[in-house]
Amino acid sequence: MKDEIVLTGIVLYTTQTNEYDKRLVVLTSERGKVTIFANGARRPNSPYRAASQSFVMGKFTVLEGRDSYRLIKVDVSEYFSEISLDMQKLCYASYFCEFMSYYTREGDSCNNNLNLLYVTLKSLVQEGMDLQLIRYVYEIKLMDIEGQGIHAYSCVKCNKNDNLIFISAEAGGLICEKCEGNAKRVKRISPTAIYTIQYVLSAPLTKLYSFRLDKKALEELSQIADDFRNEYVEKKFKSMEILESLA
């Protein structure tokens, strides 16, 4: 008999496999994105019923199969139940999970990814948080974790760090005044936007969402995040379409 394995993770999404069973896609720190089958999870008296929902975080005790795992026990640390009570927050959380799912796969080292998703969901349920700011920061930070970060401390062309007044998603980052003509789709960038990007790239995850931006700066950050996502991410996300339809 195979040994039981304990995986720490967050449920990205779930699907119904038959009348009573569910399939969970879980981002884990130990084994990346895995599929876990929760037999009987839809039965009224199932011990897995509450724990087999999207956004639940905990320790999942499983048995390993050929291509998936079978759930044995769950010790939940966070339900994030507030998310399901707010349609807008539910759409944001679904997008964050879908975006994370795009980047991760089984066998990946996902400790940073899991921690990012956790602090993002925690920020999402806090009162008074700017949900759009959370989204753009999350996108920029996740792309950085996955090796597609913005070159934000010097010119991506000449590597000098003065007169950084432009940015190009195609080039991968900041462009100085002298190198503007050597890059395509160049846009002017403000000092506030540069500082914001540098903060997002360097801040510890626990401090990632501890700042605010005015409307103008947020609009600039949104355009930068959109440009880099469109440049490096091929997939069109269903959850993003729903999210933007609510705007």
N, C-alpha and C positions, 0 to 999 in steps of 0.2 A: 504493500500500500504506500502511495506517495505521501510525503510529509506535507503538513499544512504550512502555508507561507503567509506572512503578515505583510500587507502592502499599505502604505500611507498615501492617501490620495483624495481627489475631489471628483465627483461624478460630473462629467461633461454633458452627457445626455443619455437618455434611456429610450428603449423601444420595447413594445410588447411582442413577444415571440409566439405566444398562443393564449389561450383563455386565462391562464394563471401565472405564466412565467414572464420574466423580463430580462432583457439584455442591457447591461450597463457598460458604457464606455467611460473608463476612469483614468484620469491622469495621475500617475503615481511617481513618487520620487525615486523608487528603487528600480522600476522596470519600464518607465515611460508610459505611453498610452496603451492600455490593455483592455480586453473585452472580458467581462465577468457575467456569467449567467446566474441569475437569482431565481431558482426554482420555487414556484409557489408564492412569489413576491406579491401577487395581486390578490391573494386570498385575504379575507378580512382579518383573520387571526395570525397572519404570517409575521414572524419576528423581523422579516426584511422589508415589510411594507413601507414604513416611514423612512427607512434608510436608503431605499432604492429609488430616490428622486434626484433630479438634476440639482447640482450645486452642493449636495451633501458632502461634507468632509469628515474623514475618520480613518480608522484602521480596519482594513478589509482582510479577514482571514479566509484564505481560498485554498482550493486544491488545483494544481496545475494540470491542464490537459494538453493536447497536441497544439491547438491553435487558440485556446482560450482558458479561462479559469472558472471554477464553480464556487460560488459563495457558500461559506460555512458559518461565518459570524461577522457582525459589524459592530464596532465600537465608535459611535458618532461623537465628534467633537464640536461640529458646527452644522446646523441645518440651513442657515440663511433663509429661514421661513419668511422673513419680511419681504423678500424679493418677489415671491409669488402673489403678494397682496397689492403690488403696484405694477401696472401693465408696462409703464415706461422702463422701470428698473428691470423688469423681467426680460424685456427686449434687449436692453444693454447687456445683462448677464448672459443671455443666450448668444449674443454676438461675441462676447469675450471668450466664451467656451468654444464657439465654432472657429474663431480665429486661432485659438490655442491648438485645437484639434488639427488644423491645417499644417501646423509646424511640427507636430510631435508624432512619434510612432513607437512601437514596442522596441525595447532595448536601448532607447535614448537615455542619456543622463538628464533628468528633468527636475532636479531639486530647485534650481533657480526658477524654472517655469512654474512649478507648483507654488512656490513662495510668492511669485508675482501674482498669480491668479488669486491666491488667498487674500493678500493685502488689497487687491483690487475689489474683490467682492465685499470685503470688510468696509472699504471706503464707500462702496455703492449703497450700503444700507444705512450709512450715517446721515443724519438730517443735515440739510444745508449744503451738501456737497454739489459742486457743479458737475453734472453727469457728462456733459460734453468734454470738459477738461479731463475727466477720468479717462474717457475714451481715447483722446489724442495722446495722452501720456502713456497709456497702456500700449497703444500701437507702436509708438516710438521705442519704448523700452523692450517690448517683445522682439521687435525686429533687431534691436541691438544684441539681445541675448542669443539670437539665432544667426549672428554674424553679418547682419545687414544694417548695422547701425550707421548713423549719420557721422561723417567725418567733420567734427565740430570744433576743433581746437586750432586748426591751421588750414591754409589753402590746400585743397585736394590736388591741385596742379603743381604748385611750386613748394609747398610745405612751409611757407612763411606765415607768420601769425599777425601781420599788420594789414590794415585796410581791408578787413574781411567784411564786405558789404553786399555780397551776392551769395546765392545758394543754387545748386543744380542737383535735382534728384538723379538725373542721368549720370552726372559725374560722381555722385555719391556724397556730396557735402558742400562745405563752404568754398567760396571762390573769392580771391582777392581782386582788387580793382585792376591790377595789371593783367590778370589772367582771364578777365571776363570774355575776351574775344576767342579764347581757346576752349570754351565750353558751350554746350547746347542747352537750350531751354533754361536760361539763367534768369533768376528773379532777385530783386533787391530784398535784403533782409535787415530787420532792425536790430539794434543792440539788445533790446529786451528779448527778442526771439532767440538770439544766439545764446544769451545767458540761460534762458529757459531750457533749451535743448541740452546745454552742458550740464545743467542741474539734473535733468532727467537721466542722463547717461551716467552720472557719477554718484547720485544720492543713494544711500542705503534704502532698501525697499520699505523699511518702516517709516521713512520720511518722504516717500515718493510723492504722496498727494498732500503734502503739508503747505501748499502755497495756493495763491489765487491769481487770476489774470483779469484785466479789464476786457471789455468787449472787443476792442480793436486788437489787442495782443492775442486774444483767444482766436479770433478770425484768422490771424496770420499763422498761428500754430496749427489750426485746422487745415489750412492750405498746404503747409509743409508736410504734415502727416499724410494727407491725401496724396500728394505728389509722390512721396516715397513708397507708400503702400501700392499705388498704381504702377510704379516702376518695377517693384520687386515681387509683388504678390499676384499670381496669375488668376487665382480663383475669385469668382463673384459669390459673395455670401448671401444666402437667403435671409438670414437674420438682419443683415445690414439693410437690405431692401425694406424690410418691415420697420426697422428702426427709423429710417429716413422718411418713411411714409407718415410717421407720427410727428415729425418735426413741424 
